[in-house]
Each structure stands twice: as structure tokens, then as C-alpha cells.
């Protein structure tokens, strides 16, 4: 089922998500709905809080060499904990909760996380590149943060101004 994605400045997006303790069919349905929603909205990642569920869950599905988001490559991350953040890189990010806005963000180049899968089984993942960026971006959502908080004062002022203008245009 395709769900509504909350948009900035919805206050719910700033809520800190809670640990998942029950790994059951309800969780599996939530993960499946998140996947359908992310694909329908043309995203590569989605955190549960973006659909109004304050649980420490996010999914990532990067496109393969052919540019296709194959469900086989879907990563479901529950209760993530960073074990390593190394190096530094800048990547242009966007967000389904901040539609139409893209900006360069500084992140760690390499990350390692411990997390649980949909069955509660412990997993570890060490990665770099776009996957490392996406993991950090989605994990920020779990801590109540949006990527626009990382873009610097002047760019943020410009964003707020453009955003208010867009909103005004939509209502008039």
C-alpha cells in the first residue's frame, strides 16, 4: 500500500524514533508498504518517520548497473547503531520530505553499522559511496533531523525563502 510521505515543515519529522522491539507480521507489512511508497515516490531511501511512524526503521534501494531498483538489492535496516564513521565527502542530496530541493551535504565517506533485519537477526554492514551517504541521511531522520539542517546558514536562509515563496504560490 502506498502511504503519504510527510513534508517539511511537518513537526512529526523532528520526532526522535523509538527502538523496534517486536518483529512480527505487522512490522513486515510496514516494511513492504514503505518499499511500495519509496518506489512510487521515486526515492532511494525512506525512514519510517517520513510516513508518520516513529520507529527506528529505514530502507534503502539503490539502482543497479542498468539503473533499475531491483527489490533483491533492498536493504531493510532496523535499530541501526554506527560502529565507524571515517573520512569525509560531499554529495548532492535530496529528500522525499523536502521535494524538489537538492543541496551538497558533507558526510562521512565510510560507515559501518550494526542493525537488525525484519526477523530481528543482527547484521553488520560496512560501506562507502552512495550507500554510506544514504545510510547517514536516513539515520538522521530517526534522530529527528533533515538534511537541510546540514547545508550552512546562508544556503538554509535561501532555502527557507524559496520554500515560503513556493508555498505562497501553491495557495494563491
DRENDREN-462276 format. One record per residue (C-alpha): residue number from 1; chain; x, y, z. Coordinates in Angstrom, 1 decimal, m for minus. Layout:
% DRENDREN-462276
R; NUM; A; X; Y; Z .
...
//
This chain:
% DRENDREN-462276
R; 1; A; 0.0; 0.0; 0.0 .
R; 2; A; 1.4; 3.4; m0.9 .
R; 3; A; 1.4; 5.8; 2.0 .
R; 4; A; 1.6; 9.5; 2.4 .
R; 5; A; 5.1; 10.9; 2.8 .
R; 6; A; 5.2; 13.8; 5.3 .
R; 7; A; 6.7; 17.0; 4.0 .
R; 8; A; 8.8; 19.7; 5.6 .
R; 9; A; 7.9; 21.6; 7.9 .
R; 10; A; 5.7; 18.9; 9.4 .
R; 11; A; 6.7; 18.7; 13.2 .
R; 12; A; 6.5; 14.9; 13.2 .
R; 13; A; 9.6; 14.8; 11.1 .
R; 14; A; 11.6; 16.2; 14.1 .
R; 15; A; 10.4; 13.4; 16.4 .
R; 16; A; 13.1; 11.0; 17.7 .
R; 17; A; 12.2; 7.4; 16.7 .
R; 18; A; 11.9; 4.6; 19.2 .
R; 19; A; 13.7; 1.2; 19.1 .
R; 20; A; 11.8; m1.7; 17.5 .
R; 21; A; 11.1; m4.4; 19.9 .
R; 22; A; 8.5; m6.6; 18.2 .
R; 23; A; 9.5; m8.3; 14.9 .
R; 24; A; 6.2; m9.6; 13.6 .
R; 25; A; 3.8; m9.6; 10.6 .
R; 26; A; 2.8; m6.0; 11.4 .
R; 27; A; 6.4; m4.9; 11.0 .
R; 28; A; 6.7; m6.9; 7.8 .
R; 29; A; 3.6; m5.2; 6.4 .
R; 30; A; 5.1; m1.8; 7.4 .
R; 31; A; 8.4; m2.6; 5.6 .
R; 32; A; 6.5; m3.8; 2.5 .
R; 33; A; 4.3; m0.6; 2.5 .
R; 34; A; 7.5; 1.5; 2.9 .
R; 35; A; 9.0; m0.2; m0.1 .
R; 36; A; 6.0; 0.4; m2.3 .
R; 37; A; 5.8; 4.0; m1.1 .
R; 38; A; 9.5; 4.7; m1.8 .
R; 39; A; 9.4; 3.2; m5.3 .
R; 40; A; 6.1; 5.1; m6.1 .
R; 41; A; 7.7; 8.4; m5.0 .
R; 42; A; 10.9; 7.6; m6.9 .
R; 43; A; 13.2; 7.6; m3.8 .
R; 44; A; 16.2; 5.5; m3.0 .
R; 45; A; 15.6; 5.6; 0.8 .
R; 46; A; 12.7; 6.1; 3.2 .
R; 47; A; 12.6; 6.3; 7.0 .
R; 48; A; 9.5; 5.1; 8.9 .
R; 49; A; 9.1; 8.6; 10.5 .
R; 50; A; 8.6; 10.0; 7.0 .
R; 51; A; 5.3; 8.1; 6.9 .
R; 52; A; 4.5; 9.1; 10.4 .
R; 53; A; 5.8; 6.0; 12.2 .
R; 54; A; 8.3; 6.9; 14.9 .
R; 55; A; 10.3; 3.7; 14.9 .
R; 56; A; 14.0; 3.2; 14.2 .
R; 57; A; 13.5; 1.7; 10.7 .
R; 58; A; 14.7; 2.8; 7.3 .
R; 59; A; 15.0; 1.1; 3.9 .
R; 60; A; 17.4; 1.8; 1.0 .
R; 61; A; 17.3; 0.5; m2.5 .
R; 62; A; 19.9; 1.8; m4.8 .
R; 63; A; 19.7; 1.3; m8.6 .
R; 64; A; 21.8; m1.4; m10.2 .
R; 65; A; 24.2; m1.0; m13.2 .
R; 66; A; 21.2; m0.9; m15.5 .
R; 67; A; 19.6; 1.9; m13.5 .
R; 68; A; 16.9; m0.4; m12.1 .
R; 69; A; 15.9; m0.5; m8.4 .
R; 70; A; 15.8; m4.3; m8.1 .
R; 71; A; 14.0; m5.4; m4.9 .
R; 72; A; 16.7; m8.0; m4.5 .
R; 73; A; 19.0; m5.1; m3.6 .
R; 74; A; 16.7; m3.7; m0.9 .
R; 75; A; 18.3; m3.2; 2.5 .
R; 76; A; 15.9; m3.0; 5.5 .
R; 77; A; 17.7; m1.5; 8.5 .
R; 78; A; 16.1; m1.7; 11.9 .
R; 79; A; 17.6; m0.3; 15.2 .
R; 80; A; 20.9; 0.9; 13.5 .
R; 81; A; 24.0; 1.7; 15.5 .
R; 82; A; 27.1; 3.3; 13.9 .
R; 83; A; 30.3; 1.5; 14.7 .
R; 84; A; 32.5; 3.5; 12.4 .
R; 85; A; 32.4; 6.9; 10.5 .
R; 86; A; 35.6; 7.6; 8.6 .
R; 87; A; 36.8; 10.2; 6.1 .
R; 88; A; 34.7; 13.0; 4.5 .
R; 89; A; 32.9; 13.6; 1.3 .
R; 90; A; 30.4; 15.9; m0.2 .
R; 91; A; 27.3; 14.6; m2.1 .
R; 92; A; 24.3; 16.4; m3.5 .
R; 93; A; 21.3; 15.1; m1.5 .
R; 94; A; 17.6; 15.4; m1.9 .
R; 95; A; 14.7; 14.1; 0.3 .
R; 96; A; 11.2; 12.8; m0.3 .
R; 97; A; 10.1; 15.0; 2.7 .
R; 98; A; 11.7; 18.1; 1.1 .
R; 99; A; 10.5; 17.7; m2.5 .
R; 100; A; 12.3; 19.4; m5.4 .
R; 101; A; 15.3; 20.6; m3.3 .
R; 102; A; 18.8; 19.4; m3.7 .
R; 103; A; 22.0; 20.6; m2.0 .
R; 104; A; 25.6; 19.5; m1.3 .
R; 105; A; 26.0; 17.9; 2.2 .
R; 106; A; 29.2; 16.9; 3.9 .
R; 107; A; 29.1; 13.4; 5.3 .
R; 108; A; 31.5; 10.6; 6.4 .
R; 109; A; 32.9; 8.7; 3.4 .
R; 110; A; 32.9; 5.2; 5.0 .
R; 111; A; 30.5; 3.9; 7.6 .
R; 112; A; 29.9; 0.7; 9.5 .
R; 113; A; 26.7; m0.1; 11.2 .
R; 114; A; 25.1; m2.9; 13.3 .
R; 115; A; 21.4; m3.4; 12.8 .
R; 116; A; 18.6; m5.9; 12.8 .
R; 117; A; 16.7; m7.3; 9.8 .
R; 118; A; 12.9; m7.8; 9.6 .
R; 119; A; 13.3; m11.0; 11.6 .
R; 120; A; 15.3; m9.4; 14.4 .
R; 121; A; 18.6; m11.1; 13.2 .
R; 122; A; 21.7; m9.0; 13.9 .
R; 123; A; 23.6; m7.8; 10.8 .
R; 124; A; 26.6; m5.7; 10.2 .
R; 125; A; 27.4; m3.6; 7.1 .
R; 126; A; 30.5; m1.6; 6.2 .
R; 127; A; 30.2; 0.6; 3.1 .
R; 128; A; 31.1; 3.8; 1.2 .
R; 129; A; 29.8; 5.8; m1.7 .
R; 130; A; 26.2; 6.5; m2.2 .
R; 131; A; 25.1; 3.7; 0.2 .
R; 132; A; 27.1; 5.2; 3.0 .
R; 133; A; 25.5; 8.7; 2.2 .
R; 134; A; 22.0; 7.2; 2.1 .
R; 135; A; 22.5; 5.3; 5.4 .
R; 136; A; 23.6; 8.6; 7.2 .
R; 137; A; 20.8; 10.6; 5.5 .
R; 138; A; 18.1; 8.1; 6.6 .
R; 139; A; 19.6; 7.6; 10.1 .
R; 140; A; 19.4; 11.4; 10.6 .
R; 141; A; 15.6; 11.0; 10.1 .
R; 142; A; 15.5; 8.6; 13.0 .
R; 143; A; 17.2; 11.2; 15.2 .
R; 144; A; 14.7; 13.9; 14.1 .
R; 145; A; 16.9; 15.7; 11.6 .
R; 146; A; 16.6; 16.7; 8.0 .
R; 147; A; 19.4; 17.2; 5.5 .
R; 148; A; 18.6; 20.9; 5.2 .
R; 149; A; 20.0; 21.3; 8.7 .
R; 150; A; 23.4; 20.5; 7.4 .
R; 151; A; 23.7; 22.9; 4.5 .
R; 152; A; 25.1; 26.0; 6.2 .
R; 153; A; 23.5; 29.2; 7.3 .
R; 154; A; 23.3; 31.1; 4.0 .
R; 155; A; 22.1; 28.2; 2.0 .
R; 156; A; 19.5; 27.5; 4.7 .
R; 157; A; 18.3; 31.1; 4.6 .
R; 158; A; 18.0; 30.9; 0.8 .
R; 159; A; 16.1; 27.5; 1.1 .
R; 160; A; 13.6; 29.0; 3.7 .
R; 161; A; 13.0; 32.0; 1.4 .
R; 162; A; 12.4; 29.8; m1.7 .
R; 163; A; 10.3; 27.4; 0.3 .
R; 164; A; 8.0; 30.1; 1.6 .
R; 165; A; 7.7; 31.6; m1.9 .
R; 166; A; 6.7; 28.1; m3.3 .
R; 167; A; 4.2; 27.6; m0.6 .
R; 168; A; 2.6; 31.0; m1.2 .
R; 169; A; 2.4; 30.3; m5.0 .
R; 170; A; 0.6; 27.0; m4.3 .
R; 171; A; m2.0; 28.6; m2.1 .
R; 172; A; m2.7; 31.6; m4.3 .
//
